[in-house]
Amino acid sequence: MPHHNPVLDHALRTPAFIKLAGKRVVLASNSPRRREILRVVGLEPEVVPSTFAENLSQRDFESPYEYPVATATHKAVEVYERLVKEDPEDPPDLVIAADTVVLSSVTMPVPGTSASLINEPIPEILEKPSSQADNLRMLLDLNGQRCEVVTGITIVYPVLAAPGYAIQSIDERSFVYFADSPVHLLEAYADCREGIDRAGGFAVQGRGGLLISRVEGDYNNVVGFPVTSFFHWLEELIEEDEDFLE
Amino acid sequence: MPHHNPVLDHALRTPAFIKLAGKRVVLASNSPRRREILRVVGLEPEVVPSTFAENLSQRDFESPYEYPVATATHKAVEVYERLVKEDPEDPPDLVIAADTVVLSSVTMPVPGTSASLINEPIPEILEKPSSQADNLRMLLDLNGQRCEVVTGITIVYPVLAAPGYAIQSIDERSFVYFADSPVHLLEAYADCREGIDRAGGFAVQGRGGLLISRVEGDYNNVVGFPVTSFFHWLEELIEEDEDFLE
């Protein structure tokens, strides 16, 4: 069955883009930012947002870095299974899902640990602010400090062995350093409400960029999709597994 | 005389944006990327590209970091003086110019220096590639390495004392780390010709992003305008000098 070609004319002529041409590639996310990052490099997947509730409990994970990978995996598998069920004759060739969390560093003394570990920061996942006042409180905490942005990416694709699909994941981590901003700048940002719907309470690619002095890592990861690691990973999978995307 | 208001509705309500409202603000650059970075945070200056030839000799500068600052200063002064001459009754309130260069790190043994200095890298300014083959050569040099992006920003604004204007400058430096890409990816990028017209031979905000694993610094600086430092600087100037932008 012919599909919308996900590979745009301006895509680089690399093995990954050549293999993806004409395939059914699905992005399990409705985020306009993720779609734009992919579009810039020449990939325009079909968009099928996941219905997964994104309600995993943070307490079920030993490390907060596992959380976005687990959420991305639930999203990708839900969309893959749903599309196969809807039309078993036309399964997706590749489903891509991503989840991004913002981790704060808080210093928590842990009883019974050695001195060198007492000041080891234990990252915790920052939620979306519930109000402008809550956003201001979060920005005051972050001001002059850094946080860490972690994106989990999971791909699901058909294989012959049961259950008929394979799941693979990566995660990408970037540090975001906040400038030492005057309080009136933080107040003005909280007032503009851009940060209300954002994990961590800021949008690096918007007016929130004015609060951020530097990023250490992939900037696109902070926006929501680490596109460089994603494509280098696809190129490796193609090299290692001749059946991948065939 | 009423001007196009350079401050957009979505700008943060900070002292700098409040002072800039209704003022004649001029960007001495036709770069769509610089205009877009400023537009995102709410500033839309009048655009008057400089006619300065950008032909300063690198050999006239002790340090390559001085070069973009000098070019930005020539651009800003040329535009300011031209606009004042064209209409002495309506001088600009603020002219903003920027120049971005890409510095490579090359290891050059310096005779007579101590051992610890022998491997000190001496940065040199990377030019725009002259052809696809030249672009590929530059990308092979950068692959798995880092380069440094430096933007000089100069502002010119009216003061009572001769010559009737003041000049101030900052520079911003960011490191760009290239992934260890397979040669076929570098070849595909050179083939797409996106890098031909770019200093250093790549565009971080385009398909060239696929070659770059991380940035250490302000991402917008690598694109061409360090907007965070620029606005924090304006806020400081307002605080220090009550006549600034009055």
Interface residues (C-beta under 8 A of the other chain):
Chain A: H10 A11 L12 R13 T14 P15 V40 V41 G42 S174 A179 S181 P182 H184 L185 A188 Y189 D191 C192 Q205 G206 R207 G209 L210 L211 I212 S213 R214 V215 E216 G217 D218 Y219 N220 V227 T228 S229 F231 H232 E235
Chain B: H10 A11 L12 R13 T14 P15 V40 V41 G42 S174 A179 S181 P182 H184 L185 A188 Y189 D191 C192 Q205 G206 R207 G209 L210 L211 I212 S213 R214 V215 E216 G217 D218 Y219 N220 V227 T228 S229 F231 H232 E235
